[in-house]
Amino acid sequence: MEHVHDLRRAKGLLMLKLPSWFDYLSDSADRKQLQEMREDFAKKMLDPRFAFASEALAVAKTLRGKASSWTVENEAIRIGIADDLNAEEKQKLKTVLDAFRPWKKGPYTIFGEAIDAEWRSDIKWNRVKPALRSIEGEVIADIGCHNGYFMYRMVAEGARHVIGFEPVPVNAYNHLVMQEFAPVPEISFELFGVEHIDLFPETFDTIFCMGILYHHTDPIGLLRKMKKALKPKGRLVIDCQGIAGSESISLTPSGRYAGASGVWYLPTMTALQNWVKRAGFSQQNAFYSEALSSEEQRATDWADVKSLQDFLDPNDPTKTVEGYPAPYRHYLIAKA
């Protein structure tokens, strides 16, 4: 009976009835397989390591629907205003928001509380937006969506529906908290990883793959999977950490890179373009390639962590503390 209770609880966390995005799948998608995977992945939410996040969500449920509105304001996702909550509710809010420190992606303003996250995701969005045509009416995948900042920006630009792929349960809880405050039906958060994107054949008008490829051992294989998930003439938006240079080469660190583990391939822009070409994309537009700066990634009051500046050589900021070339960010848009 305990197993049955836990499964029901897991299903409840991610609302595992058949999701609205099933309506946007192509006929060749295996809906039964996808639903079974959703139910299986939801069990990860019950891991005791995430009890703190589960408890925060329980408190957030007492503030369900309290936000009078949500919008994009001064580049932040604004959910509600300070006057939406009384003093007791504001104390509950503080408990909830503090549970998710350090906030890695943002900015947000939640019931008047300005959350300055480690990563200025608004800078990234404003880098991409001019290179996009309208996304109005599109079905979009946001791979590695974290807590959902970009999904809100996409819906604000008129996206029909956005599915976030994010396998990390604490980020799911973080997003579910915000959905409690102000439900946004055009956004769906799923615990799928990038490796599952090909289970959505010819589903998406646009796929955003930002900050993902260099964390995986087979980036070209993942690009091929993403191509399968795009509708004919669909687009793939890529932001990939890499290195400077005009040669078609990629750096593979022997261990950590700029303090981070799980970094496998850091391409030059030329190498990234060749990955995309060999994955079968017909056209591409590379529109940005510059050094990552501490304006975009830095420690804040809401993210009291070691950040980019701590992992660059203090005597030579063109190198990491491990002696590798300092990180660049490469951006391009490719067509299927």
Protein Blocks (a to p, Z undefined) as FASTA:
>chain_A
ZZmmmmmmmmmmnopaccfklmmpcfkbcfklmmmmmmmmmmmmmpmklmmmmmmmmmmm
mmgokagbdcdeehiacehjfklpcfklmmmmmmmmmmmpccfbdcddeehiacddfblf
klmmmmmmmmpccfehiacddehklnommmmmmmmnopabdcdddfbfklmmmmmmmmmm
mccfkbccdfbdfklmmmmghkbfbdcdehklmmpcblmlmmmmmmmmpcehiacddddd
ddedjbdcddddfbdgehiahiabdcdfklmmmmmmmnopabdcdfbdcdddfklnccdf
klccddfklmgcfklmkbcfkopacdddddddddZZ
